[in-house]
Amino acid sequence: MAVFPSISTCLDAACQGARVAGVVILEVYQTNFTVDRKQDQSPVTEADYQSHKAIASYLAKTNLPILSEEAEIPTYDIRKDWEYFWLIDPLDGTKEFVRKTGNFAINIALMHEGAPILGVMFLPTTGQMYYAIRNKGAFSLDKEGRKTPLRTTQKFTPEAQGLKIITSSHNYNNKTADFVKEFRNAEIMHMGSAVKLVRLAEGYVNLCPRFGTTMEWDTAAPQIIIEEAGGQLIDFEHKKPLIYNKPQLENPDFLAIDCKYWEQGIENWELKIMH
Protein backbone atom coordinates (compact mmCIF):
# COMPACT_ATOMS: atom_id res chain seq x y z
CA MET A 1 0.00 0.00 0.00
CA ALA A 2 1.40 3.37 -1.03
CA VAL A 3 2.04 5.99 1.63
CA PHE A 4 0.04 9.10 0.85
CA PRO A 5 2.03 12.35 0.83
CA SER A 6 0.44 15.69 1.72
CA ILE A 7 -2.24 17.01 -0.60
CA SER A 8 -0.23 20.21 -1.09
CA THR A 9 2.78 18.15 -2.22
CA CYS A 10 0.56 16.35 -4.71
CA LEU A 11 -0.98 19.57 -6.01
CA ASP A 12 2.44 21.17 -6.46
CA ALA A 13 3.78 18.13 -8.31
CA ALA A 14 0.75 18.00 -10.61
CA CYS A 15 0.79 21.71 -11.40
CA GLN A 16 4.53 21.82 -12.01
CA GLY A 17 4.39 18.73 -14.19
CA ALA A 18 1.49 20.14 -16.19
CA ARG A 19 3.25 23.44 -16.84
CA VAL A 20 6.46 21.77 -18.00
CA ALA A 21 4.47 19.36 -20.16
CA GLY A 22 2.63 22.33 -21.64
CA VAL A 23 5.92 23.82 -22.81
CA VAL A 24 6.91 20.52 -24.39
CA ILE A 25 3.54 20.21 -26.13
CA LEU A 26 3.75 23.71 -27.61
CA GLU A 27 7.26 23.06 -28.89
CA VAL A 28 5.92 20.13 -30.92
CA TYR A 29 2.75 22.05 -31.86
CA GLN A 30 4.83 24.67 -33.62
CA THR A 31 6.60 22.13 -35.83
CA ASN A 32 5.59 20.02 -38.81
CA PHE A 33 5.01 17.01 -36.57
CA THR A 34 4.16 13.46 -37.61
CA VAL A 35 0.84 11.86 -36.72
CA ASP A 36 0.85 8.14 -36.00
CA ARG A 37 -2.03 5.78 -35.23
CA LYS A 38 -2.57 3.61 -32.19
CA GLN A 39 -4.05 0.14 -32.36
CA ASP A 40 -7.55 1.62 -32.02
CA GLN A 41 -6.74 4.03 -34.88
CA SER A 42 -6.81 7.11 -32.65
CA PRO A 43 -4.07 9.66 -33.46
CA VAL A 44 -0.92 10.07 -31.40
CA THR A 45 2.05 12.41 -31.76
CA GLU A 46 5.42 12.97 -30.18
CA ALA A 47 3.76 15.61 -28.01
CA ASP A 48 1.65 12.92 -26.30
CA TYR A 49 4.72 10.89 -25.39
CA GLN A 50 6.92 13.80 -24.36
CA SER A 51 4.14 15.23 -22.21
CA HIS A 52 3.79 11.90 -20.43
CA LYS A 53 7.51 11.82 -19.66
CA ALA A 54 7.48 15.36 -18.27
CA ILE A 55 4.45 14.77 -16.07
CA ALA A 56 5.64 11.39 -14.83
CA SER A 57 8.99 12.85 -13.78
CA TYR A 58 7.24 15.26 -11.40
CA LEU A 59 4.60 12.84 -10.13
CA ALA A 60 7.30 10.27 -9.36
CA LYS A 61 8.31 12.48 -6.43
CA THR A 62 5.10 11.44 -4.65
CA ASN A 63 6.00 7.73 -4.85
CA LEU A 64 2.46 6.87 -5.97
CA PRO A 65 1.60 4.61 -8.93
CA ILE A 66 0.86 6.27 -12.27
CA LEU A 67 -1.75 5.17 -14.79
CA SER A 68 -1.33 7.07 -18.05
CA GLU A 69 -2.85 6.82 -21.49
CA GLU A 70 0.63 6.96 -22.98
CA ALA A 71 2.29 4.21 -20.93
CA GLU A 72 1.85 0.50 -20.48
CA ILE A 73 -1.39 -0.21 -18.57
CA PRO A 74 -0.84 -2.45 -15.54
CA THR A 75 -3.17 -5.44 -15.26
CA TYR A 76 -6.18 -5.19 -13.00
CA ASP A 77 -4.60 -7.75 -10.66
CA ILE A 78 -1.97 -5.10 -9.95
CA ARG A 79 -4.18 -2.01 -10.08
CA LYS A 80 -6.91 -3.35 -7.79
CA ASP A 81 -4.58 -3.02 -4.80
CA TRP A 82 -3.82 0.65 -5.44
CA GLU A 83 -5.36 2.80 -2.70
CA TYR A 84 -3.96 6.02 -4.16
CA PHE A 85 -2.67 6.54 -7.70
CA TRP A 86 -2.29 9.14 -10.42
CA LEU A 87 -4.52 8.97 -13.50
CA ILE A 88 -3.32 11.14 -16.37
CA ASP A 89 -4.04 12.03 -19.96
CA PRO A 90 -0.86 13.78 -21.12
CA LEU A 91 -2.63 15.33 -24.12
CA ASP A 92 -6.41 15.24 -24.06
CA GLY A 93 -7.72 16.23 -27.47
CA THR A 94 -5.04 14.95 -29.83
CA LYS A 95 -7.46 15.38 -32.75
CA GLU A 96 -7.74 19.07 -31.83
CA PHE A 97 -3.95 19.26 -31.50
CA VAL A 98 -3.53 17.79 -34.98
CA ARG A 99 -6.09 20.21 -36.42
CA LYS A 100 -4.43 23.07 -34.52
CA THR A 101 -7.65 24.39 -33.01
CA GLY A 102 -6.02 25.06 -29.63
CA ASN A 103 -8.73 23.11 -27.78
CA PHE A 104 -6.59 20.53 -26.01
CA ALA A 105 -5.60 20.02 -22.41
CA ILE A 106 -3.46 18.13 -19.92
CA ASN A 107 -5.51 16.12 -17.41
CA ILE A 108 -4.01 14.94 -14.11
CA ALA A 109 -6.05 13.40 -11.29
CA LEU A 110 -5.13 11.91 -7.95
CA MET A 111 -7.38 8.94 -7.25
CA HIS A 112 -8.47 7.33 -4.00
CA GLU A 113 -10.62 4.21 -3.81
CA GLY A 114 -12.35 4.67 -7.15
CA ALA A 115 -12.82 8.45 -7.16
CA PRO A 116 -10.74 11.57 -7.90
CA ILE A 117 -9.73 13.60 -4.85
CA LEU A 118 -7.56 16.13 -6.68
CA GLY A 119 -7.71 17.27 -10.28
CA VAL A 120 -5.55 19.52 -12.43
CA MET A 121 -6.24 20.60 -16.00
CA PHE A 122 -3.86 22.82 -17.94
CA LEU A 123 -4.53 24.45 -21.31
CA PRO A 124 -1.13 24.95 -23.00
CA THR A 125 -2.33 27.43 -25.64
CA THR A 126 -3.79 29.87 -23.10
CA GLY A 127 -1.71 29.12 -20.00
CA GLN A 128 -4.92 28.64 -18.00
CA MET A 129 -4.77 26.20 -15.08
CA TYR A 130 -7.79 24.63 -13.40
CA TYR A 131 -7.63 22.63 -10.20
CA ALA A 132 -9.80 21.22 -7.45
CA ILE A 133 -9.31 19.37 -4.17
CA ARG A 134 -12.04 17.31 -2.56
CA ASN A 135 -14.06 19.52 -0.18
CA LYS A 136 -11.75 22.49 -0.83
CA GLY A 137 -13.34 23.99 -3.93
CA ALA A 138 -12.34 24.47 -7.55
CA PHE A 139 -10.27 27.32 -8.96
CA SER A 140 -8.68 28.67 -12.09
CA LEU A 141 -5.31 30.36 -12.38
CA ASP A 142 -4.48 32.53 -15.37
CA LYS A 143 -0.94 32.79 -16.70
CA GLU A 144 -0.31 35.81 -14.47
CA GLY A 145 -1.24 33.73 -11.43
CA ARG A 146 -4.58 35.38 -10.68
CA LYS A 147 -6.84 32.93 -8.82
CA THR A 148 -10.60 32.74 -9.42
CA PRO A 149 -13.08 30.40 -7.71
CA LEU A 150 -15.08 28.27 -10.14
CA ARG A 151 -18.85 28.01 -9.81
CA THR A 152 -21.40 26.46 -12.10
CA THR A 153 -24.59 28.34 -12.94
CA GLN A 154 -26.70 25.97 -10.80
CA LYS A 155 -29.72 26.62 -13.00
CA PHE A 156 -30.25 23.39 -14.93
CA THR A 157 -33.67 21.77 -14.94
CA PRO A 158 -35.18 20.04 -17.96
CA GLU A 159 -37.62 22.95 -18.41
CA ALA A 160 -35.17 25.81 -17.83
CA GLN A 161 -35.08 28.55 -20.45
CA GLY A 162 -31.85 29.74 -22.02
CA LEU A 163 -29.96 26.50 -21.46
CA LYS A 164 -26.60 26.06 -23.12
CA ILE A 165 -25.62 22.52 -24.07
CA ILE A 166 -22.12 21.65 -25.22
CA THR A 167 -21.29 18.43 -27.07
CA SER A 168 -18.30 16.78 -28.70
CA SER A 169 -17.06 18.16 -32.01
CA HIS A 170 -16.08 14.70 -33.24
CA ASN A 171 -18.70 12.38 -31.78
CA TYR A 172 -22.04 14.05 -32.49
CA ASN A 173 -23.86 10.78 -33.09
CA ASN A 174 -27.55 9.94 -33.45
CA LYS A 175 -28.01 9.38 -29.71
CA THR A 176 -26.57 12.80 -28.96
CA ALA A 177 -28.76 14.42 -31.59
CA ASP A 178 -31.88 12.72 -30.20
CA PHE A 179 -30.98 13.81 -26.69
CA VAL A 180 -30.46 17.49 -27.43
CA LYS A 181 -33.69 17.64 -29.47
CA GLU A 182 -35.56 17.25 -26.17
CA PHE A 183 -34.31 20.73 -25.17
CA ARG A 184 -36.06 22.74 -27.84
CA ASN A 185 -35.03 26.18 -26.63
CA ALA A 186 -31.42 25.36 -25.78
CA GLU A 187 -28.37 26.80 -27.48
CA ILE A 188 -26.20 23.95 -28.78
CA MET A 189 -22.42 24.32 -28.98
CA HIS A 190 -19.66 21.92 -30.02
CA MET A 191 -16.10 21.61 -28.77
CA GLY A 192 -13.42 18.94 -28.68
CA SER A 193 -11.56 17.47 -25.71
CA ALA A 194 -12.20 17.94 -21.99
CA VAL A 195 -11.96 21.71 -22.43
CA LYS A 196 -15.75 21.68 -22.89
CA LEU A 197 -16.14 20.18 -19.42
CA VAL A 198 -14.31 23.02 -17.70
CA ARG A 199 -16.56 25.43 -19.58
CA LEU A 200 -19.38 23.94 -17.50
CA ALA A 201 -17.34 24.36 -14.30
CA GLU A 202 -16.78 28.01 -15.25
CA GLY A 203 -20.52 28.57 -15.59
CA TYR A 204 -20.57 29.14 -19.36
CA VAL A 205 -22.72 26.07 -20.17
CA ASN A 206 -25.30 24.01 -18.29
CA LEU A 207 -25.16 20.50 -19.70
CA CYS A 208 -22.71 18.26 -21.54
CA PRO A 209 -23.92 14.85 -22.75
CA ARG A 210 -21.40 12.26 -23.95
CA PHE A 211 -22.59 9.16 -25.75
CA GLY A 212 -19.68 7.11 -27.05
CA THR A 213 -16.28 5.86 -26.07
CA THR A 214 -14.25 7.76 -23.49
CA MET A 215 -11.67 6.46 -21.06
CA GLU A 216 -11.14 7.04 -17.36
CA TRP A 217 -8.21 9.42 -17.94
CA ASP A 218 -10.49 11.63 -20.06
CA THR A 219 -12.89 12.39 -17.21
CA ALA A 220 -11.21 12.01 -13.80
CA ALA A 221 -9.71 15.51 -13.53
CA PRO A 222 -12.76 17.25 -15.06
CA GLN A 223 -15.07 15.29 -12.77
CA ILE A 224 -13.68 16.63 -9.51
CA ILE A 225 -13.35 20.14 -10.92
CA ILE A 226 -17.03 20.07 -11.91
CA GLU A 227 -18.08 18.55 -8.58
CA GLU A 228 -16.18 21.10 -6.52
CA ALA A 229 -17.63 23.89 -8.67
CA GLY A 230 -21.15 22.72 -7.77
CA GLY A 231 -22.07 20.31 -10.56
CA GLN A 232 -21.87 16.61 -11.24
CA LEU A 233 -20.55 14.21 -13.84
CA ILE A 234 -22.77 11.13 -13.75
CA ASP A 235 -23.20 7.76 -15.40
CA PHE A 236 -26.08 8.25 -17.85
CA GLU A 237 -27.81 4.97 -17.02
CA HIS A 238 -27.39 4.78 -13.25
CA LYS A 239 -27.33 8.53 -12.47
CA LYS A 240 -24.34 8.20 -10.13
CA PRO A 241 -20.82 9.65 -10.32
CA LEU A 242 -18.42 7.74 -12.55
CA ILE A 243 -16.23 5.21 -10.81
CA TYR A 244 -12.60 4.56 -11.62
CA ASN A 245 -9.92 1.88 -11.71
CA LYS A 246 -12.37 -0.64 -13.10
CA PRO A 247 -11.17 -3.90 -14.71
CA GLN A 248 -11.97 -2.24 -18.05
CA LEU A 249 -11.01 1.43 -18.21
CA GLU A 250 -13.72 2.55 -20.64
CA ASN A 251 -16.36 4.93 -19.27
CA PRO A 252 -20.10 4.48 -19.71
CA ASP A 253 -22.14 7.20 -21.42
CA PHE A 254 -22.31 10.19 -19.11
CA LEU A 255 -23.81 13.61 -18.45
CA ALA A 256 -22.04 16.59 -16.94
CA ILE A 257 -24.59 18.94 -15.39
CA ASP A 258 -24.28 22.26 -13.61
CA CYS A 259 -26.05 21.29 -10.38
CA LYS A 260 -26.23 18.50 -7.83
CA TYR A 261 -28.47 16.04 -9.59
CA TRP A 262 -30.32 14.66 -6.57
CA GLU A 263 -30.62 17.96 -4.71
CA GLN A 264 -32.41 19.50 -7.69
CA GLY A 265 -34.96 16.68 -7.72
CA ILE A 266 -34.47 15.94 -11.39
CA GLU A 267 -33.76 12.24 -11.08
CA ASN A 268 -37.02 11.43 -12.86
CA TRP A 269 -36.56 13.44 -16.01
CA GLU A 270 -39.45 13.00 -18.45
CA LEU A 271 -37.10 12.68 -21.42
CA LYS A 272 -37.71 9.89 -23.90
CA ILE A 273 -34.01 9.39 -24.49
CA MET A 274 -33.55 8.63 -20.79
CA HIS A 275 -35.78 5.55 -20.94
N, C-alpha and C positions, 0 to 999 in steps of 0.2 A: 504494500500500500504506500502510495506516494505521500510524502510529508508536504502539507500545504503551506506555502510561504504567505507573507502578508498580502492582502488585497492591493495595497498601494504598490508593492513590488511588482505584482502581476500587471497592474495597469501601466506602470512605467515601462515595463518590458514590452508590452503589446504596442503602446503608443510609439516608442522609439523604433521598434521593429517595423511598424507600419510606415513611419516617415522615411526611413532608410529604403525600404522596399519601394516606396513611391518614387524616389529619385531614380532607382534602378529601372523601374517601369517606364518612366518618361524618357530615359536615355534610349531605350529600345524603341519607344513610340516615335521618336524623331528620326528613326532610320528606315531604310527600305528592308524591313525585317521579313523573315520567311515564316509562312504559316504551315504547320504540319497538322496531321489528323491523328486523334487518339483511336483506340479500338472501336469506340462508339461513334466515331466520325465527327465528334465535336472538335473545334479548332484549338490549337495550342501553339504558343510562341515561346521564344527564349525569355520573354518578359515573365511568363508564368513561372518558369523554373528558377530564374534569378530572384524573383520576388520571394519564392518559397525559401531559398537559401538564406536570404537576408533576414526574413522573419524568424526562421528556425534558430538562427544564431543568437538572437536576443531572447527568445522564449526558452532556450536551453538553460539559461541562467536560473530558471525557476525549478529545474529538475523534475518537471512534470512531463508526462508523455504527450506527444504531438500527433494528431491525426490531420493530414493535409491532403487536399485534392491532388497535389503534385508530388506525392511521395508514395512509397509502397504502403498499402493498407494492411495493417495487422489483422490477423484472423479474429473472429469474435471470441474464440476461446481465450485469447490474450486480452482483448479489449474489455470483456465483461467484468474483469477484476479492477478496472480503472475507476477509482473513486473521483479523482480530479484529472482532467486532461485538457489540452488545447485542441480546438477544432478550427481549422483555418482554410480559407479560400484565398490563395495568394493574389489571384486576379479574377475577381467576379465580373463577368461581362466581357469575356474574350472576343465574342462576336462584335461588341461595340468597339473594343480596342482595335480590332482588325479594320472596321469601317471608319475608325477615327472620329467617332461621334463625341468622345469625351465622357460618355456615361458608363464608367467602369469604376470599380472600387476594390479595396482590400478589406476582407472580412476576417476578424479574429475574435474568437469567443473562448472563454474559460468555462468549462463544463463541470457540473457536480451532480452525480446521480441522475443522469438523464435530462438535465435542464441547464441552460446557460445562466451563469451568475455574474458574468462580466462580458461586455461586448464592446468591440472597437471597430469602427468602420472609417476608412480614410479614402478620400477622393483625390487621387494624384493631380488631376488637371486643375483643380481649384484650391488645393491645399486645405480643404475643410475636413475636420476630424469630428466624428461623432462617437460618444461613449456612454455607457450606462453600467451601473453596479446595482446588484439586487438590493432593493429597499433604500437606495441612495439617490435615485433619480437618473435622468438622462440629460445630456448636455451636448452642445456643439462648441467647437473651438475653431475660429477662423485662422487664417495663416498669420495674423498679427497676434494671436493668442487671446483674443477676446472671447469670453465664455458666456454662453447663452443657454438657459434651461430650455429643454424641449417639452412641448405640450401639444397633444392632439386636440382637435377641435371639440371632441366629446359630443358631437351633434348627430351622429348616425342613428337613424331608425329607418326601417324600410319605406316609410311614407315621407321622410324629410324632404323638403324642397331645397334646391340648389346643391344637391350632392355632387361631389366630384369623385369619379371612379378612375383608377389608373390600372392599366393592364400591361402585359408583356408586349413588347414590339415584335417579338419573333414567334410567339406561341399563341396568337389570337385564333384559337380553334373554335369549332362549332359550339362546344359546351360553354366557352367564355361568352361567345356572342349571344347564346340563348339566355345566359345569366344576366348580362347587362341590359337586355331588352326589358327585363322586369322593372327596371328603374327608368321610366319613360322620360322623366324630366332631368335626368342626371347629365352632367358633362363628362364625356368619356375621353381620357387621355391615354397615350401609349408611351412606354419608356422601357429600355432594356436594363438588365442587371438589377441588383438589390438597391440601386440608387432610388428606385421608385418607392421602396419600402421606407426609406428615411424621409421621403417627402410626406408620408403619412404621419411619421413621428413629429415632423416640423409643423403639422397642422395645415398643409397645403391641399391634401386630399383626404377623403373620408373612408374609402374602401378600396382594397386591392385583392381581386380574386386571382387564384392561380390554379389552373387545371392542366396538368401535364407534369412531365418529369422535372423534379428538382432534387437536389441532394442536401444532406444535413448541413454541409458547410456553406450552402447558399443562404440558409435561413437563421442559423443560431445567433449570430451577432445582431442582425436586424430584429430578431424576436425580442431579445431583452431590451433593446433600445425602444422598441414600440411599447412594450409592457411598462417600462419605467416612465414613458411619456404619457401613459394613461390609456393605451389601447391594448389590443390583443392580436396574436397571430394563432389561429386555431385550425385544427383538422376539420376539413369541410364536412365529413360524414359524422364524426363523433362530437363536434363542437367543443373540443378540449385543446389546450395548448399542445403543440407538437412535442413529441418526445424524441430523445437522441440516444446515440450509441446502440442502435438496434442491430440485430444480426445482419439485416440488409439496410444500407444507408440511404435508400431512396425515401423521400418524403411522400406522404399522401397529398392529394389535392388540399389546398388550404385557402383561408380568407385572412387577410389582415384588415382589421377594423379599428376605428378611431375611439372606441369606448370599451368599457368592460362588458363583455357580452351578456353575462348573467345579470349584472346589476341593472342593465337597461331593460331587462325583461323581454328581450327579443329572441329568446331561444326557440320560439314557435313561429318563425317567419312563415307567412302564407305565400311563399314563392314556389311556383311549380318546379323549378329546377332543384329545389332543396329536397324533393321527395323522390 
